[in-house]
């Protein structure tokens, strides 16, 4: 049984270490946990010891100031937190930190950056596009516009990283352009090979396994994501054009409007700029007031969350001019999917595991842009623009001797299929435990035969299943974690890395709560001790998430 750590420990970091008070307190607790200190009286690190731990840091230099730095443990690094709460936590911090708090905090890379680099680029003025945060959506865009308007127009340079060398002079060379195939702005062509359905006809969902052939030179690693540039549904484009009174062959500045709507413009959630345009277009006073309120984020009809571009047009009796309409739309963004294969298992190929998104709003069926593009609108042999998004802190441990615990219900299994293929190819011996769940075992057990084969080889050493729609009480992966908490904690104590993949706001948040409960019960620790234990896992790279 682990011994409950004493409530107070003498600080390990010197007072002049370049961290804010909150960061220093967190790091003291982290280092104390790593060293398993069981009593008071530990001496602070001498300056030369601290320098050895943090080479390149000038310990005599003043701290960057409260709230200026971000060691990765800032409280807004939680995608389950509401935007308003994240902004409250970031109050008083520099612009780049408040911009970071406005984002979805998933480091998904869909914008072409991680969250910190995107916020730094916006604050410094090197990036002017405020609408790249796809998971954050309109809420993030509105907040970024507000923050940008608060500034005086001067660019704010991000500070150098702790331990970084002094910046070069202004005449230093510009960074090299991204290599083709590894950036949303530099896609390459891959070939779609095949699709097969993973769930039975009786399933409430439609989930596909999709295979692609990669062009020569495009590589990836288990844990990376695959970026796709989808095409809107032709039937939706046709209805939008009809609503605008445009012929199917209508052109703007010599370009077919249909092609622009298919490949360049987002037809999902209606942007504020479209509501503003419609308010300026209509002559009806009631419509003008309502559309202006919608442009400000208000919801007079109670349906803003489901109002797409076509639904926005239906709220206005007037028809906007085609050029102004196109200018008011957001660009069609790439979509990222967790890769569900290892290049060691299928060299030159790549797999995805994708749910088809379809749902009804009133009398209309809405379609997920990329998911229905992949499920319905491409044929084997089709070439399409793609790129590999390298993972930000989501990867297997370097040694196959290290155990891994993976929690991935539904399509969250995707990167863990890749992990297991990788571990099989490398003959890893550390042990692997997968928590998988879905609605019904008979129709929704993805990759069942593969998982059984991996168990037979010893690559997958433990499999915990949860079915929420089978007979009896609903069971989710977080319930299985609590039930098997003693073994789960024992794996963590043996050095296991813990991974989550799936929905950020619901599943991942529930799994995180369950993990805290497991550590608290089987540690044993109080709530603060469990929180510190898991914070140490995250800080050391042993707790990683791929959430959306």
Beta strands, then each sheet from edge to edge (+ up, - down):
strand 1: 188-197
strand 2: 207-213
strand 3: 225-228
strand 4: 251-252
strand 5: 255-256
strand 6: 335-338
strand 7: 349-355
strand 8: 358-361
strand 9: 364-367
strand 10: 383-389
strand 11: 404-407
strand 12: 432-438
strand 13: 462-467
strand 14: 497-502
strand 15: 543-547
sheet 1: 6+ 3- 10+ 1- 2+ 7-
sheet 2: 4+ 5-
sheet 3: 8+ 9-
sheet 4: 13+ 12+ 11+ 14+ 15+
end
